[in-house]
Amino acid sequence: MNGLSTLLIVVGLFLAGGIYSFVKQKMPKSLIVLLSIAAGMCLVAGVMRLEVWS
């Protein structure tokens, strides 16, 4: 695995865990949507980097 790909995937998973926590705490929907977008972008970028440069 490439270092940057691994980092992006780990950050994406960390943000996904944050989404679950924020939903349980009933945080504002806009913050949850923003975290969802950021998590999705990190995960997709990490996986795409693995696929393209492997």
N, C-alpha and C positions, 0 to 999 in steps of 0.2 A: 504494500500500500504506500501511496505517496503521502508525505507528511501533511501537506496542505489539505488533501482530500480527507484524511483522517480528522484533522482539526475541524473542517467544515461539518462533517457528519456528527462529531461530538457536540459541537455548538448547536446544531440543529436539534439533536435529541435533548439537550439541556433546555432549549427554548420550548420544545414540545412538553417537557415536564413542567415548565413554568406555566404553560397554558392550562394544564390540568389543575394546578394549584390556584391560579387566578379564577378559574370557573368556580371552584369550590368556595372561594372567599367572596364570590359575587362582585368581582371588580368590574369597572366600566367595560361595556362591550367593545368600545373603540380600541382599548388597550389589548383586549383579547384578540381582536382581528389583526392588529399590528403585529403582535407576537406570532400569530399563525402564519402571516405572510413571511415574516423573517425566518421562522423555522422551516417553512417550505422552501424558501430560496436557498438556505444553507444546505439542506438535505439534497435538493436537486443539483446544486452546484458541486457538491462533494461527489455524488454518484456520477454525474456527467464527467467530472475530471477523471474518475477511475476508469470509466468506459473509453473515453477518448484517448487518454495518454497511456493506457496499459498495453 
